[in-house]
């Protein structure tokens, strides 16, 4: 089973996309509907609203007087927070209950307008953002009976498309005909959601499509890194996760691969977290558990291969190539990943040299054995290691003061 959020501004087409996914077999849970259910007449939720906000909030028919409640919470953020303290936990509990009732191989889709923070985005395997031009949305909403001013005011109070894009793994553009939307949803369902679900259920990595060629820097990589790091961290009880590697260096051409590093207290913990990571869509790759010491430090402890052991997890989602390294906090491989990133961010000449080596390795890879191309990159990194360490000493860099 995987859980997928469908989010978007009013009139963008969330409900339409959710319905199209339901037609293909998804189990759809509508957050708006849950929010109404948990304060329906006769529920403990409604009783709690009455206790908090007074009997005036209940109409003569025993149902919530939405107009009266809206008048209280609309301009009073503390009151709104008290209301959400009543509704949100109940919506979450009901969501969990419905999710439990879904078949083990379900793609559970949550139509959720209020997906506004990274921590909520991180609680799903995947977030689909539906976007459409403001004029198109206004036309649709006017078609549904809203006034144009009302439609525009509501749109203005919601996230911008850029904010939404940074919280979304997939953007569905819904500016045009429903037929175009249907084919985008088809592609998403068969090309991504079904294999993602099957891979997650069976603990299998997705087929890779990121790399090997170097792409120009993609402005979405930083947001992808933050979102995926938040998702991994949420899956393991909040341990720190950093975006590392070439896609974490602004302006750097790179393979379309997000590298993440999860800091664990020890390898036993790494192995204990493996099942949780797999369930969250990040299956392990057994056997691939050793980085090589880069050496040259004159520090015998740092050069000990036993201190460079790690665990590798990847992605069950075929739409995003990702490497997740589990490394022991304060071990030399953990420290070097953070140092190399910060050093290359700070030193343009070193960045250019690294890119040269990567490009040469890539040309080489196109015509020769992959192993030797990787070897030349590794050689450069071995030599760079001591330069990076010297830079850290000179600048007072430490992995924790970030
Ligand atoms: P949301 O749930 O994001 O508020 P809806 O899915 O309810 O948006 O869509 C808003 C309105 O626009 C609905 O009446 C819907 O039928 C219509 N609609 C959605 N997508 C399209 C489209 N591609 N072409 C025409 N009308 C659309």
Boltz pocket constraint, residues with backbone or C-beta under 6 A from the ligand:
constraints:
  - pocket:
      binder: B
      contacts: [[A, 8], [A, 9], [A, 10], [A, 11], [A, 12], [A, 13], [A, 14], [A, 15], [A, 16], [A, 17], [A, 140], [A, 141], [A, 144], [A, 174], [A, 175], [A, 176], [A, 177], [A, 178], [A, 181]]
      max_distance: 6.0
